[in-house]
Amino acid sequence: MPKLNQKGIFPIILIIILTVVVAGVAGVVYQSRKEIKIRSDKTTEVTELKGTPSPEPKNAEIELANSGRLADKPFEQKTDNGVTSSPNFSITPPAGWSSVPTTGNYVAEFLSSAKDKIEEELAWISVQPSISVNFTKADYQNLDEAMENSLKNKTNPNHKINSKQKIKVNGEDAYVLESNMDIREVAKDIMESQVREELAKAAKEGNVVSQKEFQQDMSKVLEKANLKILSYVFYKDGYFVTVAGKALESFWDKRGPQIKSSMDTFKFE
């Protein structure tokens, strides 16, 4: 029976900077920021952003990310380590996007310098569009069998696949999938935890903050906490390969064309 690492199915590692601000009546402002990585198997990794924040992207990088263009040079990945060799590939990321360190089955990850922000007065979330490349060793006869089994074993009920079509990408058979992921549940848990922390800090300082107002603002933000995902799926030399581009659904009209243009450059070398 062919086996596939479930965490490798339709990889979704999304960087969310989630911020809650509490403004007290005395003008005191508390701010809490967390980075959330959401994976396709519904597991999450939360990091408290403390101390000196990471350098903000330069205006020129943000302008490039918003230009819709692609980078001048492709990213090339050679995976031969002398013992085992997965397929080599190249992809041209969007202009203004950066390559970030990866772990596990993720062999490439690109993040936009431009952040898409949903905000309502006291609360907001900021999401960086991303493209990831994932290789998972799997024993299947062909792409159709790999695709059928991966869909059968999909584990996240919040990840809904809307369409699936077999296509050619630079001469290789592939499936293109369009899907959505509802991230409200994850975001709500983190935001509510932050609110409790920040309200406690405000109370110690004698500041009165309306929890009801917070809840209203959070509810409005969470209504828009939905991702759109474009995935290209290949089966090459015994590897299940997924290239996935992600952004907030409400920003897809702006981000989607650039993400697709980048993914269309993916090819095995």
Secondary structure, DSSP 4 states (H G I P E B T S, - for coil): -----GGGSS---EEEEEEEEEE-TTS-EEEEEEEEEE-TTS-EEEEE--SSPPPPPPHHHHHHHTTT-B-SS-EEE----SS--PPPEEE-PBTTEEE----TTEEEEEEESSPEEEEETTEEEEE--EEEEEEEE---SSHHHHHHHHHHT---TTEEEEEEEEEEETTEEEEEEEEEEE-HHHHHHHHHHHHHHHHHHHHHTT----HHHHHHHHHHHHTT-EEEEEEEEEEETTEEEEEEEEEEGGGHHHHHHHHHHHHTT-EE-
